[in-house]
């Protein structure tokens, strides 16, 4: 097995992210102190934002390119991202003991689980069938790199399609990581 074939492909990277987020959701559904619930919510928001940005930069453009109905699918996925990003932004400003916090968190968990199910049952298998292994490995590497530079906080009004998102996301990511360091927020 060569080093090239050992690289995770797009599908592996996306599914791995989905499993990580699901583990955090399961923990959030358990009994936690308000402080722990807030910290874990901030962590899952960071992961979701980074994941979404990478999908928007690379996976959805690939879907548009290789699937006959790729524009429709990508537009639907982007709409779901926008809705989730607004919920995440609303959550950021609330204390964990605020009743609205739990309602919004439940909405976020439900919406993301629906989104993940859609991607894993429809989009990801279709991308696997439509792309070569080389293309999938290349996209996987691009997604991993995009996540490293991505914002860590929701920016609902930021562009979500190339080329604007590929230009602006790294700058927003740098500012977010600086804010995270100054505020003590872990990612």
Helices and strands as residue ranges (DSSP letters): H 3-6, H 10-28, H 34-54, I 55-59, H 60-66, H 70-92, H 99-118, I 119-123, H 124-130, H 133-149, H 164-183
